[in-house]
Amino acid sequence: MLGDVEVDWHQPPGWGIRAMHQTDGDTDDLLVCIPLPGHNRYRMPMLVPDELRTAKSDDPGAVAHGLEGGRAPELRHIQAVLDRLSPEPTVASHLR
């Protein structure tokens, strides 16, 4: 999942952030924050939530990407990941 958002945190400008959660050595939650031009704007790749996973395949582990999936992430999906993994409490806005 990918979103470009503004966040209201107080992290140093221009610094990237990576946070993840692992269970038994497997990464099961991931957030990467890549700074973009603009005030507190970041590109945030993260793992796709189950509700957005769709695939036109017999493989239960397959995932459709981008427009192929037919379902786009909403701000609430991005916020849920931030609530779990952000280095400080923050609110995301202005999803592009």
C-alpha positions as CSV (number, residue, x, y, z in Angstrom):
1,M,0.0,0.0,0.0
2,L,1.3,3.5,-0.8
3,G,0.1,6.9,0.2
4,D,1.5,10.5,0.0
5,V,0.2,12.3,3.1
6,E,0.9,15.2,5.5
7,V,1.5,14.3,9.1
8,D,1.4,16.6,12.2
9,W,4.4,15.2,14.0
10,H,7.6,16.9,15.1
11,Q,10.2,14.6,13.5
12,P,13.3,16.3,12.0
13,P,12.6,17.6,8.5
14,G,14.2,15.7,5.6
15,W,14.8,12.5,7.6
16,G,13.4,9.1,6.5
17,I,11.8,6.8,9.0
18,R,11.4,3.0,8.9
19,A,9.5,1.1,11.6
20,M,8.4,-2.5,11.6
21,H,7.0,-5.2,13.8
22,Q,8.1,-8.8,13.7
23,T,6.6,-12.0,15.0
24,D,8.9,-15.1,15.2
25,G,11.3,-13.4,12.8
26,D,8.7,-12.6,10.1
27,T,7.8,-8.9,9.4
28,D,4.1,-8.6,9.9
29,D,3.8,-4.8,9.9
30,L,5.9,-2.2,8.2
31,L,6.0,1.6,7.7
32,V,8.5,3.6,5.7
33,C,8.3,7.4,5.6
34,I,10.1,9.1,2.7
35,P,10.2,12.9,2.9
36,L,8.7,14.8,0.0
37,P,8.7,18.5,-0.9
38,G,6.2,20.4,1.3
39,H,5.6,20.8,5.0
40,N,5.6,17.4,6.7
41,R,4.7,15.5,3.5
42,Y,5.8,12.0,3.2
43,R,5.4,9.0,0.8
44,M,4.5,6.1,3.0
45,P,4.8,2.5,1.6
46,M,3.4,-0.1,4.0
47,L,2.0,-3.6,3.9
48,V,-1.4,-4.1,2.4
49,P,-4.2,-4.6,5.0
50,D,-6.2,-7.8,4.6
51,E,-9.4,-5.9,3.6
52,L,-7.6,-4.5,0.5
53,R,-6.0,-7.7,-0.6
54,T,-7.5,-9.0,-3.8
55,A,-6.2,-11.2,-6.4
56,K,-7.4,-12.8,-9.6
57,S,-5.6,-16.0,-9.0
58,D,-6.1,-19.4,-7.4
59,D,-3.1,-18.7,-5.2
60,P,-4.4,-17.5,-1.8
61,G,-1.2,-15.6,-1.1
62,A,-1.3,-13.6,-4.3
63,V,-1.9,-9.9,-4.2
64,A,-3.1,-7.6,-7.0
65,H,-1.2,-4.3,-7.2
66,G,-2.2,-0.8,-8.1
67,L,-5.2,-0.3,-10.3
68,E,-5.4,-4.0,-10.9
69,G,-6.7,-4.5,-7.4
70,G,-9.7,-2.3,-7.9
71,R,-9.6,-1.0,-4.3
72,A,-7.5,2.1,-3.4
73,P,-6.3,2.8,0.2
74,E,-8.1,5.5,2.1
75,L,-6.7,7.8,4.7
76,R,-8.1,5.6,7.4
77,H,-5.9,2.7,6.2
78,I,-2.8,4.9,6.4
79,Q,-3.8,6.2,9.8
80,A,-4.3,2.7,11.2
81,V,-0.6,1.9,10.3
82,L,0.6,5.2,11.8
83,D,-1.3,4.5,15.0
84,R,0.6,1.2,15.3
85,L,4.1,2.2,14.1
86,S,4.6,5.9,14.1
87,P,7.5,7.1,16.3
88,E,5.1,9.5,18.0
89,P,1.3,10.1,17.9
90,T,0.3,11.8,14.7
91,V,-2.6,12.5,12.4
92,A,-2.3,12.0,8.7
93,S,-4.2,14.3,6.2
94,H,-4.3,15.4,2.6
95,L,-3.8,11.9,1.0
96,R,-2.7,12.0,-2.6
